[in-house]
Amino acid sequence: MDLRSDYLGLALRTPLVASSSPLTGSLDGLRRLEDAGAAAVVLPSLFEEEITETALAFHGALEAGVGTFAEALDYLPAFGTPAVGPDAYLELVAAARRALAIPVIASLNGTTPGGWTAYARAIEQAGAHALELNLYQVAADPDEAAAEVEARDLELVVVVRGAVRIPLAVKLGPFYSAFAHFARRVVAAGADGLVLFNRFYQPDLDLEALEVAPHLVLSGPDELRLPLRWIGLLRRRVDAWLAATSGVHGAGDVLKALLAGADAAMMASALLRHGPTHIRGVEAELARWLEEREYESVEQMKGSLSQDAVPNPDAFERANYLRTLRSWSSASRI
Ligand SMILES: Cc1cc2nc3c(=O)[nH]c(=O)nc-3n(C[C@H](O)[C@H](O)[C@H](O)COP(=O)(O)O)c2cc1C
């Protein structure tokens, strides 16, 4: 069975990609993922905050020195570059490239225009095959209109696109008011691929400490429905590679993502829960399903249930709402 899939112009052995997570943050984890059959890996993000904090600490140390020593600027080389944050990240990219045969996709994560975007080029120089730009943000400012939020995001895409020659994927959340239109603009701004969707971690409230507490819960397969809809809707509407993230757990989820039109199915929670070897089982089941249905390749079935390919395209839109509500009453009569 030919499981190959093209994603971002990278020839993947299968569509199964390990998404950004702590598992992809160490060489050991990366090797285990490759051994288990991951077709590509996305490294954890280098965050705008990490870059800015490191720059501030670096600048602060220099400023402190300037006040104390006349030769402060002379000792810059001895001070060296900061050992944490961006430098460690670039080392990880370079080490991953040396250690792995599969494509290494790095990830940059930020929301505001600024010097941090220059790291896109450093990441390319460190050897990444592709870059994923994660625009995770919460549009919480009541003075900022949707058009302004979108314009800021698009500006980031343009700047990062201009900084690198490697393929660029943009990982988005679903909370844009006219998502199909915005997706098209992201592609026009220079994205080669869209990664749908960022999973938003809602804050929890700690009833003992009476404070807001971060609380990470891994995803469940039901969460695939949202990316599934939008990948199905966008498959023929945007000229970009599409990756599904959020809720890809088993082979059934991978198949759904491919049928809707994804080029890659990314996994994080399932791999954290079951370990890297989970990929091997998913691949075997994927191949079995395709063989049983006499498909010859993954490429052949990609997008065959996208919106433009199904007899009832309105099922991807509002009609689905009515049908879903009505399906409850018929189901409950059983
Ligand atoms: C512990 C943890 C760390 C993550 N770190 C990152 C990250 O650094 N950058 C990023 O883009 N996504 C990150 N993600 C999001 C995943 O890559 C993925 O998009 C999300 O978890 C949804 O996929 P899943 O349902 O397979 O978990 C992280 C997820 C988890 C669970």
The ligand as an SDF file (V2000), in Angstrom:
LIG
                    3D

 31 33  0  0  0  0  0  0  0  0999 V2000
    1.9760   19.3230   26.5490 C   0  0  0  0  0  0  0  0  0  0  0  0
    1.7390   19.9500   25.2100 C   0  0  0  0  0  0  0  0  0  0  0  0
    2.6480   20.8770   24.7030 C   0  0  0  0  0  0  0  0  0  0  0  0
    2.4140   21.5010   23.4660 C   0  0  0  0  0  0  0  0  0  0  0  0
    3.3130   22.4050   22.9850 N   0  0  0  0  0  0  0  0  0  0  0  0
    3.0840   23.0150   21.7940 C   0  0  0  0  0  0  0  0  0  0  0  0
    3.9970   23.9530   21.2560 C   0  0  0  0  0  0  0  0  0  0  0  0
    5.0470   24.2560   21.8440 O   0  0  0  0  0  0  0  0  0  0  0  0
    3.6920   24.5380   20.0640 N   0  0  0  0  0  0  0  0  0  0  0  0
    2.5630   24.2330   19.3600 C   0  0  0  0  0  0  0  0  0  0  0  0
    2.3440   24.7620   18.2730 O   0  0  0  0  0  0  0  0  0  0  0  0
    1.6880   23.3200   19.8400 N   0  0  0  0  0  0  0  0  0  0  0  0
    1.9200   22.7290   21.0300 C   0  0  0  0  0  0  0  0  0  0  0  0
    1.0300   21.8130   21.5090 N   0  0  0  0  0  0  0  0  0  0  0  0
   -0.2050   21.5640   20.7340 C   0  0  0  0  0  0  0  0  0  0  0  0
   -0.0990   20.2830   19.9150 C   0  0  0  0  0  0  0  0  0  0  0  0
    0.9230   20.3560   18.9580 O   0  0  0  0  0  0  0  0  0  0  0  0
   -1.4300   20.0030   19.1980 C   0  0  0  0  0  0  0  0  0  0  0  0
   -1.6650   20.9590   18.1890 O   0  0  0  0  0  0  0  0  0  0  0  0
   -2.6270   19.9800   20.1230 C   0  0  0  0  0  0  0  0  0  0  0  0
   -2.3290   19.3090   21.3290 O   0  0  0  0  0  0  0  0  0  0  0  0
   -3.8120   19.3190   19.4890 C   0  0  0  0  0  0  0  0  0  0  0  0
   -3.4730   18.0200   19.0340 O   0  0  0  0  0  0  0  0  0  0  0  0
   -3.8090   16.6700   19.8570 P   0  0  0  0  0  0  0  0  0  0  0  0
   -5.2910   16.5560   19.9080 O   0  0  0  0  0  0  0  0  0  0  0  0
   -3.1780   15.5990   19.0350 O   0  0  0  0  0  0  0  0  0  0  0  0
   -3.2080   16.8240   21.2070 O   0  0  0  0  0  0  0  0  0  0  0  0
    1.2520   21.1710   22.7210 C   0  0  0  0  0  0  0  0  0  0  0  0
    0.3690   20.2060   23.2240 C   0  0  0  0  0  0  0  0  0  0  0  0
    0.5950   19.5950   24.4340 C   0  0  0  0  0  0  0  0  0  0  0  0
   -0.3790   18.5820   24.9260 C   0  0  0  0  0  0  0  0  0  0  0  0
  1  2  1  0
  2  3  1  0
  2 30  2  0
  3  4  2  0
  4  5  1  0
  4 28  1  0
  5  6  2  0
  6  7  1  0
  6 13  1  0
  7  8  2  0
  7  9  1  0
  9 10  1  0
 10 11  2  0
 10 12  1  0
 12 13  2  0
 13 14  1  0
 14 15  1  0
 14 28  1  0
 15 16  1  0
 16 17  1  0
 16 18  1  0
 18 19  1  0
 18 20  1  0
 20 21  1  0
 20 22  1  0
 22 23  1  0
 23 24  1  0
 24 25  2  0
 24 26  1  0
 24 27  1  0
 28 29  2  0
 29 30  1  0
 30 31  1  0
M  END
$$$$
